Amino acid sequence: QLQASGGGSVQAGGSLRLSCASSGIAFSIEMMGWYRQVPGKQRELVASITSGANTQYAESVEGRFTISRDNVKNSVYLQMSSLKPEDTAVYYCFADTITIQRDRIVRWGQGTQVTVSS
């Protein structure tokens, strides 16, 4: 129920913008954000944003990536600038969701590949 888009290939120093939209019905969406994963490594939290627009970033992307969200569209975005080869990974969006039944679940997007060449 999360659809991610915007990945691709770019040279080092370039920019990409990831988008993720939630299409499911929910009572509310609390935190949204992005993880990334490289084969053989643990999934890393890249950035997160609360419904009140409080943001957190991994130290490795601080100052280069900007997360934002549109609460009307239930969407989250990740503007990535000054990309480095080490940013290469599959990026997954997530949404910490309160359902209509008032259950709390985490929904995930399908992953989008970002490849940065040197």
Accessible surface in RSA format (square Angstrom, percent):
REM  Atomic radii and reference values for relative SASA: ProtOr
REM  Chains: A
REM  Algorithm: Lee & Richards
REM  Probe-radius: 1.40
REM  Slices: 20
REM RES _ NUM      All-atoms   Total-Side   Main-Chain    Non-polar    All polar
REM                ABS   REL    ABS   REL    ABS   REL    ABS   REL    ABS   REL
RES GLN A   1   123.72  69.2  80.20  58.6  43.52 103.6  38.07  81.0  85.65  65.0
RES LEU A   2     9.51   5.3   0.00   0.0   9.51  23.9   0.46   0.3   9.05  24.3
RES GLN A   3   116.15  65.0 112.66  82.3   3.49   8.3  48.81 103.9  67.34  51.1
RES ALA A   4     4.37   4.0   0.00   0.0   4.37   9.9   0.00   0.0   4.37  11.6
RES SER A   5    59.88  50.6  55.11  73.5   4.78  11.0  39.91  85.0  19.97  28.0
RES GLY A   6    35.66  44.0   0.00   N/A  35.66  44.0  22.84  62.7  12.81  28.7
RES GLY A   7    28.78  35.5   0.00   N/A  28.78  35.5   2.78   7.6  26.00  58.2
RES GLY A   8    28.48  35.1   0.00   N/A  28.48  35.1  28.26  77.6   0.22   0.5
RES SER A   9    96.09  81.2  64.17  85.6  31.93  73.5  37.28  79.4  58.81  82.4
RES VAL A  10    31.05  20.4  21.90  19.8   9.16  22.1  29.81  25.9   1.24   3.4
RES GLN A  11   132.07  73.9 129.64  94.7   2.44   5.8  36.80  78.3  95.28  72.3
RES ALA A  12    51.27  47.1  27.37  42.2  23.90  54.4  27.73  39.0  23.55  62.4
RES GLY A  13    55.54  68.5   0.00   N/A  55.54  68.5  29.71  81.5  25.84  57.9
RES GLY A  14    20.63  25.4   0.00   N/A  20.63  25.4  20.10  55.2   0.53   1.2
RES SER A  15    59.41  50.2  40.32  53.8  19.09  44.0  22.36  47.6  37.05  51.9
RES LEU A  16    33.70  18.8  28.64  20.5   5.06  12.7  33.70  23.7   0.00   0.0
RES ARG A  17   123.18  51.7 109.80  56.0  13.37  31.8  36.75  50.2  86.42  52.4
RES LEU A  18     0.00   0.0   0.00   0.0   0.00   0.0   0.00   0.0   0.00   0.0
RES SER A  19    29.01  24.5  28.92  38.6   0.09   0.2  17.30  36.8  11.70  16.4
RES CYS A  20     0.87   0.7   0.00   0.0   0.87   2.1   0.55   1.4   0.32   0.3
RES ALA A  21    45.21  41.6  44.14  68.1   1.07   2.4  44.14  62.2   1.07   2.8
RES SER A  22    11.35   9.6   0.15   0.2  11.20  25.8   0.05   0.1  11.30  15.8
RES SER A  23    97.03  82.0  61.93  82.7  35.09  80.8  52.43 111.7  44.60  62.5
RES GLY A  24    12.20  15.0   0.00   N/A  12.20  15.0   4.75  13.0   7.45  16.7
RES ILE A  25   137.55  78.3 124.05  92.4  13.49  32.5 128.50  92.5   9.05  24.6
RES ALA A  26    26.57  24.4   2.00   3.1  24.57  55.9   2.00   2.8  24.57  65.1
RES PHE A  27   110.28  55.2  85.31  52.8  24.98  65.0  87.27  52.9  23.02  65.9
RES SER A  28    36.44  30.8  27.65  36.9   8.79  20.2  34.08  72.6   2.35   3.3
RES ILE A  29    12.49   7.1   3.28   2.4   9.21  22.2   3.28   2.4   9.21  25.0
RES GLU A  30    58.24  33.4  57.32  43.4   0.92   2.2  12.45  24.1  45.79  37.4
RES MET A  31    65.96  34.2  65.48  43.3   0.49   1.2  46.81  39.8  19.16  25.4
RES MET A  32     0.46   0.2   0.46   0.3   0.00   0.0   0.00   0.0   0.46   0.6
RES GLY A  33     0.00   0.0   0.00   N/A   0.00   0.0   0.00   0.0   0.00   0.0
RES TRP A  34     0.00   0.0   0.00   0.0   0.00   0.0   0.00   0.0   0.00   0.0
RES TYR A  35    56.93  26.6  56.93  32.4   0.00   0.0  18.32  13.8  38.60  47.6
RES ARG A  36    16.49   6.9  15.95   8.1   0.54   1.3   2.73   3.7  13.76   8.3
RES GLN A  37    59.20  33.1  56.79  41.5   2.41   5.7  11.32  24.1  47.87  36.3
RES VAL A  38    51.87  34.1  50.67  45.9   1.20   2.9  50.67  44.0   1.20   3.3
RES PRO A  39   124.22  90.5  97.99  89.3  26.23  95.3 108.85  89.9  15.37  95.5
RES GLY A  40    90.74 111.9   0.00   N/A  90.74 111.9  44.71 122.7  46.03 103.1
RES LYS A  41   141.73  69.1 129.63  79.5  12.10  28.8  81.18  73.1  60.55  64.5
RES GLN A  42   167.61  93.7 148.53 108.6  19.08  45.4  54.90 116.9 112.71  85.5
RES ARG A  43    92.83  39.0  69.85  35.6  22.98  54.7  23.97  32.8  68.86  41.7
RES GLU A  44    63.49  36.4  59.23  44.8   4.26  10.1  34.42  66.6  29.07  23.7
RES LEU A  45    69.62  38.8  59.61  42.6  10.01  25.2  59.61  41.9  10.01  26.9
RES VAL A  46     0.12   0.1   0.12   0.1   0.01   0.0   0.12   0.1   0.00   0.0
RES ALA A  47     0.62   0.6   0.00   0.0   0.62   1.4   0.62   0.9   0.00   0.0
RES SER A  48     2.94   2.5   2.87   3.8   0.07   0.2   0.00   0.0   2.94   4.1
RES ILE A  49     6.88   3.9   6.77   5.0   0.11   0.3   6.88   5.0   0.00   0.0
RES THR A  50    39.12  27.8  39.12  39.7   0.00   0.0  38.47  51.7   0.64   1.0
RES SER A  51    56.32  47.6  43.29  57.8  13.04  30.0  19.18  40.8  37.14  52.0
RES GLY A  52    58.81  72.5   0.00   N/A  58.81  72.5  34.78  95.4  24.03  53.8
RES ALA A  53    65.93  60.6  49.77  76.8  16.16  36.8  50.01  70.4  15.92  42.2
RES ASN A  54   106.55  73.5 100.21  96.8   6.34  15.3  25.90  62.3  80.65  78.0
RES THR A  55    57.99  41.2  33.44  33.9  24.56  58.5  10.78  14.5  47.21  71.4
RES GLN A  56   126.55  70.8 121.66  88.9   4.90  11.7  38.99  83.0  87.56  66.4
RES TYR A  57    53.56  25.0  26.41  15.0  27.15  70.7  22.24  16.7  31.32  38.6
RES ALA A  58    19.83  18.2   7.63  11.8  12.20  27.8  17.92  25.2   1.91   5.1
RES GLU A  59   168.07  96.5 145.02 109.7  23.05  54.9  61.08 118.1 106.98  87.3
RES SER A  60    58.33  49.3  36.95  49.3  21.38  49.3  49.04 104.4   9.29  13.0
RES VAL A  61     0.12   0.1   0.12   0.1   0.00   0.0   0.12   0.1   0.00   0.0
RES GLU A  62   109.44  62.8  90.86  68.7  18.58  44.2  40.95  79.2  68.49  55.9
RES GLY A  63    78.93  97.3   0.00   N/A  78.93  97.3  41.22 113.1  37.70  84.4
RES ARG A  64    34.31  14.4  26.08  13.3   8.23  19.6  26.29  35.9   8.02   4.9
RES PHE A  65     5.39   2.7   0.00   0.0   5.39  14.0   0.00   0.0   5.39  15.4
RES THR A  66    79.25  56.4  78.03  79.1   1.22   2.9  46.95  63.1  32.30  48.8
RES ILE A  67     6.24   3.6   0.00   0.0   6.24  15.0   0.00   0.0   6.24  16.9
RES SER A  68    48.64  41.1  47.80  63.8   0.84   1.9  35.44  75.5  13.20  18.5
RES ARG A  69    37.47  15.7   9.83   5.0  27.64  65.8   5.15   7.0  32.32  19.6
RES ASP A  70    42.88  30.0  37.59  37.4   5.28  12.5  13.34  31.4  29.54  29.5
RES ASN A  71    81.95  56.5  62.27  60.2  19.67  47.4  30.84  74.2  51.10  49.4
RES VAL A  72   142.28  93.6 113.93 103.1  28.34  68.3 120.50 104.7  21.78  59.1
RES LYS A  73   136.00  66.3 119.29  73.2  16.71  39.8  72.62  65.4  63.38  67.5
RES ASN A  74    47.32  32.6  46.57  45.0   0.75   1.8   1.23   3.0  46.09  44.6
RES SER A  75     6.06   5.1   6.06   8.1   0.00   0.0   1.19   2.5   4.87   6.8
RES VAL A  76     0.00   0.0   0.00   0.0   0.00   0.0   0.00   0.0   0.00   0.0
RES TYR A  77    36.12  16.9  36.12  20.6   0.00   0.0  23.00  17.3  13.12  16.2
RES LEU A  78     0.00   0.0   0.00   0.0   0.00   0.0   0.00   0.0   0.00   0.0
RES GLN A  79    65.48  36.6  64.87  47.4   0.61   1.4  35.62  75.8  29.86  22.6
RES MET A  80     0.00   0.0   0.00   0.0   0.00   0.0   0.00   0.0   0.00   0.0
RES SER A  81    37.80  31.9  37.80  50.4   0.00   0.0  22.75  48.4  15.05  21.1
RES SER A  82    60.74  51.3  55.59  74.2   5.15  11.9  19.30  41.1  41.44  58.1
RES LEU A  83     2.20   1.2   0.00   0.0   2.20   5.5   0.00   0.0   2.20   5.9
RES LYS A  84    86.77  42.3  86.48  53.1   0.29   0.7  39.46  35.5  47.31  50.4
RES PRO A  85    54.31  39.6  47.40  43.2   6.92  25.1  47.77  39.4   6.54  40.7
RES GLU A  86   120.34  69.1  95.92  72.6  24.42  58.1  61.92 119.8  58.42  47.7
RES ASP A  87     0.38   0.3   0.38   0.4   0.00   0.0   0.00   0.0   0.38   0.4
RES THR A  88    42.06  29.9  38.40  38.9   3.66   8.7  36.63  49.2   5.43   8.2
RES ALA A  89     3.62   3.3   0.31   0.5   3.31   7.5   3.62   5.1   0.00   0.0
RES VAL A  90    39.84  26.2  39.76  36.0   0.08   0.2  39.76  34.5   0.08   0.2
RES TYR A  91     0.00   0.0   0.00   0.0   0.00   0.0   0.00   0.0   0.00   0.0
RES TYR A  92    46.08  21.5  46.08  26.2   0.00   0.0  14.52  10.9  31.56  38.9
RES CYS A  93     0.00   0.0   0.00   0.0   0.00   0.0   0.00   0.0   0.00   0.0
RES PHE A  94    15.58   7.8  15.58   9.6   0.00   0.0  15.58   9.4   0.00   0.0
RES ALA A  95     0.04   0.0   0.04   0.1   0.00   0.0   0.04   0.1   0.00   0.0
RES ASP A  96    23.40  16.4  23.40  23.3   0.00   0.0   5.32  12.5  18.08  18.0
RES THR A  97     0.00   0.0   0.00   0.0   0.00   0.0   0.00   0.0   0.00   0.0
RES ILE A  98    27.88  15.9  27.88  20.8   0.00   0.0  27.88  20.1   0.00   0.0
RES THR A  99    13.40   9.5  13.40  13.6   0.00   0.0  13.38  18.0   0.02   0.0
RES ILE A 100    87.94  50.0  79.60  59.3   8.34  20.1  79.60  57.3   8.34  22.6
RES GLN A 101   134.91  75.4 107.67  78.7  27.24  64.8  56.34 119.9  78.57  59.6
RES ARG A 102   143.11  60.1 119.22  60.8  23.89  56.9  55.70  76.1  87.41  53.0
RES ASP A 103    80.98  56.7  77.10  76.7   3.88   9.2  18.25  43.0  62.73  62.6
RES ARG A 104   151.17  63.5 121.50  61.9  29.67  70.6  49.12  67.1 102.05  61.8
RES ILE A 105    71.04  40.4  65.02  48.4   6.02  14.5  71.04  51.2   0.00   0.0
RES VAL A 106    76.48  50.3  54.06  48.9  22.43  54.0  54.06  47.0  22.43  60.8
RES ARG A 107    32.58  13.7  28.56  14.6   4.02   9.6  15.81  21.6  16.77  10.2
RES TRP A 108   102.83  41.3  82.81  40.1  20.01  47.0  66.01  35.2  36.82  59.7
RES GLY A 109     6.75   8.3   0.00   N/A   6.75   8.3   0.38   1.1   6.37  14.3
RES GLN A 110   102.40  57.3  68.66  50.2  33.74  80.3  66.10 140.7  36.30  27.5
RES GLY A 111    13.85  17.1   0.00   N/A  13.85  17.1   0.47   1.3  13.38  30.0
RES THR A 112    18.31  13.0  12.81  13.0   5.49  13.1   8.01  10.8  10.30  15.6
RES GLN A 113    86.43  48.3  78.00  57.0   8.44  20.1  49.60 105.6  36.83  27.9
RES VAL A 114     0.00   0.0   0.00   0.0   0.00   0.0   0.00   0.0   0.00   0.0
RES THR A 115    50.11  35.6  49.91  50.6   0.20   0.5  39.15  52.6  10.95  16.6
RES VAL A 116     6.88   4.5   0.00   0.0   6.88  16.6   0.00   0.0   6.88  18.7
RES SER A 117    54.51  46.1  48.57  64.8   5.94  13.7  43.74  93.1  10.78  15.1
RES SER A 118   124.56 105.3  68.75  91.7  55.82 128.6  55.54 118.3  69.03  96.7
END  Absolute sums over single chains surface
CHAIN  1 A     6286.7       4859.0       1427.7       3327.0       2959.7
END  Absolute sums over all chains
TOTAL          6286.7       4859.0       1427.7       3327.0       2959.7
